[in-house]
Amino acid sequence: MISYVKGILGEILEQEIVVEAGGIGYGIQVPVTVLDRLPGLGKEVKIYTYMQVREDGLSLFGFLNRQDLLMFRQLIGVSGIGPKGALGVLSALSPDTLRMAVLSGDAKTISKAPGVGNKTAQRIILDLKDKVKAEDILSGFDKEEEDSSYSDMTAQSGKEAVEALVALGYSGTEAAKAVRRVEISEGMTAEDVLRQSLKFLAF
């Protein structure tokens, strides 16, 4: 199993990159959302990978951090979604946007991905809602390591604020994005978070 490939970024194709490591060029399929975050050609890059083994060959799928790879693994665990389908979802939606949509039950946002209808979107929400945690979104998973600055209490306040905003008529994704912009500190109640979130939604 190849956990990650670290080497020189040799090529950037439409939905695939080539990373040269140890004299070998590894072709790695990546979501479109990764392409804009890559370093320039000739620069060193570290790609966390999932390897698919099939009778007709091997395929590598890659991401810039372990959390996004985990999101991919969770997606392919959903009935009816394979690696190609999961890659399509994560090309249409960033991992964070998908997490927000799952947490808030926003099937409309998920169904924007190619080949994903409302039924599939609902299945994704149902299968992943217990796997995506509020603190995953609120702590910001753009980093390689989990940010532990949010306690269970502050994460719960954020989650309750998202639910309150949805009840007020905002989409789950809008609500989650607004809450994420709030600097949630220890002692803040869901009402405090809600009040500050509404300020961001006012613009």
N, C-alpha and C positions, 0 to 999 in steps of 0.2 A: 504493500500500500504506500502510495506517495502522499505524505501529509502536506508538504509544500515544496515549491520550487523557488530557489533563490539564485538569481543570476542577472545577466544583462538583457534588457529588453531589446530584442532584435527586430521584430516586426509588429505592426499594429494593423490588423485586417478589419473587415466589417464587424465580425463578432468573434474574433479569435486573435490571440497574440502569440508570439513566439518568444520564449525566454531561453537564452543560451546558458547552460550550466554544465560544467565539466566536459565541454566540447560537444554537447548534444543540444539540439534545438527542440525544446518541448512545445508542441502546439497545444494551447490551452484555450478552450472556449469560455468566454466571459460574457456577462450581461452588458448591454450597451451602457448602463449606468456606471460601469467601471471604467470605460474608456476615457472619460473626461478627467478621471482622477489619477491616471497613470503618469509616471515621470516621463521625460523625453526619451526618444530612442537613444540607445547607447548607455542609458543610466541603469543602475542596479535596482531591481524590484524583487519583492518577495510576494509570491502568490500562494495562498492556501487552497489546496485542491481536493476535489472528489474524483475518484477514478471509477469509471463505469467499465465493467468487463462484459463483453458480448462475444458471440461466436465469430463475428466478422471483424473483431478488433477491440482496441482499447480507446477510451476517450477520457480526456481530462477536462474538468470544469473548474474554473478558478475565481477566487475572490481576494480582496485586499486585506481582510481581517477574518478572524475565526468566527466572529458573531454573524457575519453575513453568510459564511459557509454553513453555519448552524441553521440559519433561516432557510437556506437551500435544501439542506438535509431534511428539515421539517416538512418542507413543501413536497418533496418526492415521497414522503411517507403518507401523503394524502392519496386516497384511492383514486386512480385514474390519472394521476399526474406523474410523468416520468421526468428524467433529467432535462430533456429538450423543452418540455412544457414549463418546468420550473424556471428554466433560463429565460423563457419568453415572459413569464410573469415578472421576474426581477429585472427584465429589460424595460418593461413598461412602468414598473413601480420600484422605487428604491426600497431596500430592505426596511428602512425606517418607516416609509409610507405604508408598506404592507403591514408592519407591526401595529401601526396606529389604526389601520382599517380593521384588523383582526380584533384588537382590543375593544374597539368601539362598535363592532358589528356592522361595519360599513361595506356591505356587499356591492353597492353601486361603484365604489372606487375600485374594488378588486376586479369587477367584471369589465373594466376598461382594458385589461390585459388581453392580447389576442388569443382567441380560442377559449376564453373563459366566459361562460354564460352565468346567469344568475344562480342556477343550481350548483354549479361548480364553485362559485364564489361562496355560497352558503356552506358548502361542504368544507371548504378551506377554513372558514371561520369556526365551524363546529369542531373540526379536528385540531385546530391550533389554539383555540381560546384558552385552554388550560396550560399551554406551553409557552405562550407569550406573556410575560409579566409586565405590569405597569412600570416597574423600575427599569426594565430593559429600554423603554422609550424615554422615560424621564431623565435617566442618567446619560443618555446620548451614546449610542453604540457605534459612533464613527471611529472610536478608539480601538486599539487592539486588545486592551485589557479592560475588564469591567470596572466602571467607576463606582466605587462603593460609598460615595458621599451621601447617597440617599438611603435612609433607613426605611424599614417596612412602613413606619408611620407616615413619613412624608410621601412615600409612593402611594399609600392608600389615599391620602388627601388629594393627590393628583388624579388618581383614578376616579374618585368621587366627583371631583370638579369636572372631569371629562363627561361623566354620566349626566351631571346637572346641565351642562351646556347642550348636550344632545337633547335633553328634555325641553330645553328652551327653543329648539328648532334648528340648531346648527348641525352640520354633518359631523359624523364621527371623526373624520380626518381633520376638518377645520378645528374642532374642539381640541383634539390631541395636539395639534400644532401650536395652538394658542397656549395651552397649559405648559407645553414644553418650553416656551419662551419665558415662563415665570421662574425666577430664582427661588425655588422652594427651600425654605430653611426649617430647622427643627422648631416645632411649636406652632407652625402655621396650620390652621384648620382648612378643611375643604372650602369653607366659605371665604377664607382669606385668598386662597388660590383662585377661586371662581371670580372674585372681585377683580383681581389683577388680570386674569385672563380676558375678561370682558373689555378691558382697556385696549388690549391688542386687537380684539375683534372689532373695535369701534372704527378702526382706520381702514 
